[in-house]
């Protein structure tokens, strides 16, 4: 993300703003546990699992030793298995159909 040409941000300021934005996104998703990953995928094309994978990719790009479980915990705020047990019901047939339609480009 590039700052507007009218804005003079240092790279440190830009990085701090991006980090704050990411933290706010994670907090927002934590506040909205009622929003399921499949619903996010249908509407936005990404979900908490995607964020976890992007987090891991960022760590790998910086040669930081991190595994997918730690990345998921950073995004979910708890171990992924616990999240699934506490907050993720099975997808409905309607959700699965909507996801199929959204990802098939129709």
DRENVEXTOR-249295 format. One line per field, with one value per residue: residue number from 1; residue in three letters; chain; x, y, z of N, C-alpha, C, O, CB in turn. Coordinates in steps of 0.02 Angstrom, whole numbers. Each point is the difference from the previous one (the first is absolute). Glycine has a CB too. Example, Ala and Ser with C-alpha at 12.3 -4.5 7.8 and 13.67 -1.06 7.14 Angstrom:
residues 2
fikol	(1 | 2)
pami	(ALA | SER)
vodren	(A | A)
neast	(660 | 77)
nnorth	(-284 | 112)
nup	(390 | -98)
caeast	(-45 | 42)
canorth	(59 | 59)
caup	(0 | 3)
ceast	(45 | -39)
cnorth	(60 | 55)
cup	(0 | 37)
oeast	(52 | 25)
onorth	(-1 | 55)
oup	(33 | 8)
cbeast	(-147 | 34)
cbnorth	(-58 | -87)
cbup	(29 | -116)
***
This chain:
residues 106
fikol	(1 | 2 | 3 | 4 | 5 | 6 | 7 | 8 | 9 | 10 | 11 | 12 | 13 | 14 | 15 | 16 | 17 | 18 | 19 | 20 | 21 | 22 | 23 | 24 | 25 | 26 | 27 | 28 | 29 | 30 | 31 | 32 | 33 | 34 | 35 | 36 | 37 | 38 | 39 | 40 | 41 | 42 | 43 | 44 | 45 | 46 | 47 | 48 | 49 | 50 | 51 | 52 | 53 | 54 | 55 | 56 | 57 | 58 | 59 | 60 | 61 | 62 | 63 | 64 | 65 | 66 | 67 | 68 | 69 | 70 | 71 | 72 | 73 | 74 | 75 | 76 | 77 | 78 | 79 | 80 | 81 | 82 | 83 | 84 | 85 | 86 | 87 | 88 | 89 | 90 | 91 | 92 | 93 | 94 | 95 | 96 | 97 | 98 | 99 | 100 | 101 | 102 | 103 | 104 | 105 | 106)
pami	(UNK | UNK | UNK | UNK | UNK | UNK | UNK | UNK | UNK | UNK | UNK | UNK | UNK | UNK | UNK | UNK | UNK | UNK | UNK | UNK | UNK | UNK | UNK | UNK | UNK | UNK | UNK | UNK | UNK | UNK | UNK | UNK | UNK | UNK | UNK | UNK | UNK | UNK | UNK | UNK | UNK | UNK | UNK | UNK | UNK | UNK | UNK | UNK | UNK | UNK | UNK | UNK | UNK | UNK | UNK | UNK | UNK | UNK | UNK | UNK | UNK | UNK | UNK | UNK | UNK | UNK | UNK | UNK | UNK | UNK | UNK | UNK | UNK | UNK | UNK | UNK | UNK | UNK | UNK | UNK | UNK | UNK | UNK | UNK | UNK | UNK | UNK | UNK | UNK | UNK | UNK | UNK | UNK | UNK | UNK | UNK | UNK | UNK | UNK | UNK | UNK | UNK | UNK | UNK | UNK | UNK)
vodren	(A | A | A | A | A | A | A | A | A | A | A | A | A | A | A | A | A | A | A | A | A | A | A | A | A | A | A | A | A | A | A | A | A | A | A | A | A | A | A | A | A | A | A | A | A | A | A | A | A | A | A | A | A | A | A | A | A | A | A | A | A | A | A | A | A | A | A | A | A | A | A | A | A | A | A | A | A | A | A | A | A | A | A | A | A | A | A | A | A | A | A | A | A | A | A | A | A | A | A | A | A | A | A | A | A | A)
neast	(43 | 79 | -27 | -112 | 125 | -56 | 107 | 152 | -33 | 157 | -17 | -48 | -142 | -25 | 26 | -104 | -119 | 21 | -8 | -138 | -66 | 36 | -66 | -139 | -9 | 13 | -117 | -103 | 19 | -23 | -144 | -44 | 14 | -127 | 115 | -11 | 151 | -133 | -23 | 147 | -24 | -128 | 70 | 148 | 26 | 31 | -51 | 79 | 72 | 49 | 65 | 83 | 65 | 46 | 76 | 89 | 45 | 59 | 90 | 61 | 43 | 91 | 77 | -149 | 51 | -171 | -44 | -117 | 3 | 51 | -106 | -121 | 48 | 3 | -156 | -62 | 64 | 56 | 110 | -57 | -62 | -67 | -67 | -73 | -66 | -63 | -61 | -49 | -179 | 58 | 28 | -161 | 12 | 19 | 156 | 17 | -73 | 91 | 135 | -44 | -25 | 141 | 87 | -80 | 39 | -169)
nnorth	(-58 | 106 | 90 | 51 | 36 | 63 | -105 | 69 | -174 | 17 | -127 | 37 | 50 | -129 | -97 | 75 | -16 | -154 | -27 | 76 | -90 | -135 | 44 | 32 | -144 | -71 | 86 | -37 | -153 | 13 | 66 | -130 | -150 | 37 | -10 | -174 | 28 | -5 | 160 | 31 | -84 | 82 | 139 | -15 | -126 | -37 | -101 | 49 | -82 | 136 | 45 | -134 | 25 | 150 | -46 | -99 | 107 | 94 | -116 | -28 | 152 | -10 | -155 | -11 | -161 | 19 | -159 | 52 | 8 | 150 | 43 | -47 | 83 | 137 | -22 | -53 | 107 | -166 | -100 | 37 | -91 | 126 | 48 | -135 | 1 | 143 | 14 | -136 | -28 | -108 | 122 | 10 | -107 | 159 | -11 | -97 | 98 | 124 | -78 | -41 | 149 | 53 | -102 | 10 | 169 | -20)
nup	(0 | -107 | 138 | -99 | -98 | 145 | 85 | 26 | 42 | 47 | -89 | 152 | -51 | -84 | 121 | 94 | -105 | -17 | 156 | 14 | -114 | 72 | 135 | -74 | -70 | 139 | 66 | -115 | 20 | 159 | -25 | -96 | 109 | -104 | -119 | -27 | -40 | -85 | 18 | -50 | -131 | -41 | 5 | -50 | -106 | 169 | 107 | 109 | -117 | -67 | 135 | 9 | -139 | 33 | 132 | -82 | -106 | 115 | 53 | -141 | -21 | 135 | -39 | 110 | 32 | -50 | 8 | -82 | 161 | -5 | -112 | 88 | 124 | -86 | -35 | 132 | 109 | -2 | -52 | -150 | 112 | 68 | -135 | -19 | 142 | -12 | -150 | -92 | 11 | -92 | -105 | 22 | -115 | 6 | 19 | -122 | -101 | 38 | -26 | -145 | -40 | 49 | -88 | -149 | -15 | 43)
caeast	(-43 | 40 | -34 | -21 | 56 | -4 | 19 | 70 | 11 | 62 | -15 | -16 | -69 | -45 | -1 | -37 | -71 | -22 | -3 | -59 | -58 | -5 | -23 | -70 | -37 | -1 | -45 | -68 | -21 | -9 | -64 | -54 | 7 | -60 | 14 | 38 | 49 | -30 | -35 | 52 | 23 | -53 | -9 | 61 | 53 | 52 | -26 | 52 | 52 | 41 | 42 | 52 | 49 | 36 | 43 | 55 | 40 | 39 | 53 | 49 | 36 | 48 | 40 | -20 | -21 | -69 | -38 | -69 | -39 | 14 | -32 | -73 | -13 | 7 | -60 | -60 | 3 | -3 | 16 | -51 | -47 | -46 | -45 | -48 | -46 | -40 | -31 | -10 | -47 | 6 | -28 | -66 | -1 | -6 | 67 | 43 | -20 | 21 | 74 | 15 | -17 | 47 | 67 | 2 | -5 | -67)
canorth	(58 | 61 | 59 | 50 | 44 | 59 | -20 | -16 | -47 | -38 | -71 | -23 | 21 | -41 | -67 | 4 | 7 | -65 | -46 | 19 | -19 | -72 | -16 | 19 | -50 | -60 | 13 | 1 | -69 | -33 | 24 | -26 | -73 | -24 | -1 | -60 | 4 | -13 | 61 | 46 | -23 | 13 | 71 | 39 | -39 | -17 | -14 | -2 | -47 | 37 | 46 | -41 | -18 | 60 | 14 | -48 | 20 | 58 | -24 | -35 | 50 | 33 | -55 | -10 | -69 | -2 | -52 | 17 | 1 | 64 | 52 | -4 | 25 | 73 | 27 | -22 | 17 | -64 | -55 | -9 | -54 | 29 | 45 | -40 | -30 | 50 | 53 | -15 | -54 | -27 | 41 | -22 | -11 | 65 | 32 | -37 | 17 | 69 | -1 | -29 | 51 | 55 | -19 | -25 | 58 | 7)
caup	(0 | -5 | 25 | -48 | -16 | 43 | 67 | 8 | 54 | -2 | -5 | 67 | 14 | -41 | 30 | 63 | -17 | -27 | 57 | 40 | -39 | 5 | 69 | 6 | -37 | 41 | 56 | -27 | -13 | 65 | 26 | -43 | -6 | -34 | -72 | -14 | -54 | -66 | -19 | -23 | -65 | -49 | -11 | -9 | -33 | 47 | 67 | 52 | -21 | -49 | 39 | 32 | -51 | -19 | 58 | -5 | -58 | 21 | 44 | -42 | -40 | 44 | 28 | 69 | 10 | 24 | -35 | -14 | 62 | 33 | -41 | 13 | 68 | -3 | -31 | 35 | 71 | 37 | -46 | -53 | 19 | 50 | -37 | -37 | 49 | 34 | -41 | -70 | -14 | -68 | -53 | -24 | -73 | -33 | 2 | -46 | -68 | -11 | -7 | -65 | -50 | 7 | -19 | -69 | -45 | -30)
ceast	(45 | -39 | -18 | 58 | -1 | 23 | 74 | 9 | 70 | -19 | -18 | -72 | -49 | -5 | -39 | -75 | -28 | -7 | -61 | -64 | -11 | -26 | -74 | -44 | -6 | -48 | -73 | -26 | -10 | -66 | -59 | 9 | -61 | 9 | 46 | 49 | -31 | -38 | 50 | 25 | -51 | -1 | 65 | 57 | 60 | -32 | 57 | 56 | 46 | 47 | 57 | 54 | 41 | 48 | 62 | 46 | 43 | 58 | 55 | 41 | 53 | 45 | -12 | -27 | -69 | -35 | -72 | -42 | 11 | -32 | -75 | -17 | 6 | -63 | -63 | -1 | -4 | 22 | -58 | -50 | -51 | -50 | -54 | -53 | -49 | -41 | -18 | -48 | 13 | -33 | -66 | 4 | -4 | 68 | 47 | -16 | 22 | 75 | 20 | -13 | 51 | 70 | 5 | -7 | -67 | -43)
cnorth	(61 | 59 | 47 | 47 | 63 | -14 | -18 | -44 | -31 | -74 | -29 | 19 | -43 | -70 | 0 | 5 | -66 | -51 | 15 | -21 | -75 | -20 | 16 | -50 | -64 | 9 | 0 | -70 | -38 | 21 | -29 | -75 | -31 | -3 | -58 | 10 | -10 | 62 | 53 | -19 | 16 | 74 | 37 | -38 | -14 | -13 | 0 | -48 | 33 | 47 | -37 | -19 | 60 | 20 | -45 | 18 | 61 | -19 | -34 | 50 | 37 | -51 | -7 | -71 | -1 | -56 | 21 | 2 | 66 | 57 | 0 | 28 | 76 | 32 | -17 | 19 | -61 | -54 | -12 | -54 | 25 | 45 | -41 | -30 | 51 | 46 | -19 | -59 | -26 | 46 | -29 | -15 | 66 | 36 | -35 | 16 | 71 | 5 | -28 | 51 | 57 | -18 | -27 | 56 | 8 | 48)
cup	(0 | 28 | -58 | -13 | 42 | 71 | 2 | 61 | -8 | -7 | 68 | 19 | -39 | 29 | 65 | -13 | -27 | 56 | 44 | -35 | 5 | 69 | 8 | -39 | 40 | 59 | -24 | -14 | 65 | 32 | -38 | -12 | -33 | -76 | -15 | -57 | -68 | -24 | -24 | -69 | -55 | -17 | -19 | -35 | 44 | 68 | 50 | -18 | -51 | 37 | 35 | -49 | -22 | 56 | -3 | -58 | 16 | 45 | -41 | -41 | 41 | 36 | 76 | 6 | 33 | -37 | -6 | 64 | 37 | -39 | 11 | 69 | 3 | -29 | 40 | 74 | 45 | -49 | -49 | 18 | 51 | -34 | -35 | 47 | 28 | -46 | -72 | -9 | -71 | -50 | -22 | -75 | -39 | -2 | -49 | -72 | -17 | -9 | -68 | -56 | 1 | -25 | -71 | -51 | -33 | 38)
oeast	(46 | -60 | 32 | 41 | 52 | 6 | 24 | 4 | 22 | -57 | -41 | -36 | -51 | -55 | -37 | -40 | -55 | -47 | -34 | -48 | -56 | -44 | -36 | -54 | -54 | -38 | -43 | -56 | -45 | -33 | -56 | 4 | 3 | -37 | 58 | -10 | 17 | -1 | -14 | 10 | 18 | -4 | -2 | 49 | 51 | -57 | 57 | 59 | 61 | 60 | 56 | 60 | 60 | 55 | 56 | 61 | 58 | 55 | 59 | 60 | 50 | 37 | 47 | -42 | -7 | 16 | -21 | -45 | -48 | -25 | -30 | -49 | -37 | -20 | -42 | -54 | -6 | 4 | -59 | -60 | -59 | -60 | -60 | -59 | -59 | -52 | -28 | 20 | 34 | -51 | -9 | 46 | 30 | 18 | 37 | 45 | 24 | 25 | 44 | 41 | 22 | 34 | 55 | 4 | -5 | -57)
onorth	(6 | 5 | -2 | 12 | 33 | 45 | -38 | 23 | -15 | -18 | -46 | -40 | -21 | -28 | -48 | -31 | -20 | -39 | -46 | -22 | -23 | -43 | -37 | -17 | -30 | -45 | -26 | -17 | -43 | -40 | -1 | -23 | -57 | -36 | -1 | 43 | 35 | 14 | 35 | 43 | 22 | 18 | 45 | 31 | -24 | 21 | 19 | 14 | -11 | 3 | 24 | 3 | -7 | 24 | 22 | -3 | 4 | 27 | 12 | -9 | 23 | 18 | -12 | -21 | 14 | -14 | 50 | 42 | 29 | 48 | 54 | 36 | 33 | 54 | 43 | 2 | 7 | 11 | 5 | 9 | -18 | -2 | 16 | 0 | -14 | 25 | 42 | -58 | 31 | 32 | -61 | 23 | 6 | 30 | 34 | 8 | 13 | 38 | 27 | 7 | 23 | 43 | -8 | -11 | 37 | 12)
oup	(41 | -12 | -53 | 45 | 6 | 41 | -42 | 57 | -55 | 12 | 5 | 30 | 27 | 5 | 13 | 35 | 18 | 1 | 22 | 33 | 9 | 6 | 34 | 23 | 4 | 17 | 35 | 18 | 4 | 33 | 25 | -57 | -24 | -34 | 22 | -43 | -48 | -60 | -48 | -43 | -54 | -59 | -42 | -21 | -24 | 12 | -16 | 15 | 2 | -15 | 3 | 16 | -12 | -14 | 10 | 7 | -21 | -7 | 11 | -8 | -26 | 45 | 38 | -39 | 59 | -58 | 29 | 6 | 27 | 30 | 7 | 8 | 37 | 21 | 11 | 31 | 61 | -60 | 19 | -12 | -3 | 15 | 5 | -16 | 6 | 20 | -35 | 4 | -40 | 15 | -3 | -34 | -53 | -50 | -37 | -41 | -56 | -41 | -33 | -45 | -52 | -29 | -28 | -60 | -48 | -19)
cbeast	(-139 | 120 | 29 | -161 | -53 | -100 | -141 | 30 | -146 | 121 | 119 | 157 | 91 | 86 | 148 | 139 | 73 | 102 | 159 | 112 | 74 | 138 | 152 | 86 | 95 | 157 | 134 | 79 | 108 | 157 | 113 | -14 | 68 | -31 | -73 | -87 | 69 | -8 | -77 | 24 | 47 | -63 | -91 | -82 | -88 | 144 | -151 | -147 | -138 | -151 | -155 | -145 | -136 | -152 | -157 | -134 | -146 | -157 | -141 | -136 | -153 | -119 | 39 | 16 | 128 | -18 | 99 | 57 | 58 | 133 | 121 | 41 | 79 | 144 | 98 | 48 | -45 | -99 | 133 | 144 | 149 | 150 | 154 | 147 | 147 | 137 | 92 | 95 | -120 | 52 | 124 | -104 | -85 | -138 | -55 | -36 | -123 | -123 | -32 | -71 | -145 | -100 | -33 | -53 | 123 | 64)
cbnorth	(-67 | -51 | -8 | -21 | -78 | -4 | -3 | 86 | -10 | 105 | 36 | 51 | 138 | 96 | 24 | 86 | 141 | 65 | 34 | 119 | 119 | 30 | 59 | 138 | 79 | 18 | 93 | 129 | 45 | 36 | 107 | 136 | 57 | 83 | 127 | -110 | -77 | -137 | -61 | -23 | -114 | -114 | -50 | 30 | 74 | 47 | -88 | 13 | -86 | -11 | 51 | -48 | -85 | 14 | 13 | -86 | -51 | 42 | -26 | -91 | -9 | 75 | 31 | 145 | -51 | 139 | -139 | -93 | -154 | -94 | -65 | -136 | -141 | -66 | -53 | -95 | 101 | 29 | -57 | 27 | -67 | -4 | 67 | -26 | -70 | -29 | 34 | 101 | 19 | -149 | 96 | 46 | -117 | -22 | -2 | -100 | -90 | 2 | -40 | -122 | -53 | -2 | -16 | -97 | -50 | -127)
cbup	(20 | -90 | 162 | -7 | -121 | -111 | 64 | -111 | 63 | 58 | -103 | 2 | -6 | -107 | -66 | 20 | -42 | -111 | -24 | 16 | -87 | -89 | 10 | -11 | -112 | -50 | 23 | -69 | -113 | -18 | 10 | 2 | 126 | 127 | -31 | 83 | 128 | 88 | 132 | 162 | 110 | 104 | 122 | 122 | -80 | -75 | -33 | 70 | 19 | -72 | 14 | 63 | -27 | -56 | 59 | 42 | -56 | -2 | 83 | 3 | -43 | -29 | -128 | 56 | -49 | 83 | 15 | -119 | -19 | 16 | -93 | -83 | 10 | -34 | -122 | -111 | -89 | 138 | 70 | -71 | -19 | 73 | -21 | -70 | 23 | 69 | 105 | -28 | 118 | 31 | -34 | 123 | 73 | 87 | 157 | 125 | 65 | 107 | 158 | 89 | 62 | 127 | 146 | 101 | 30 | -22)
***
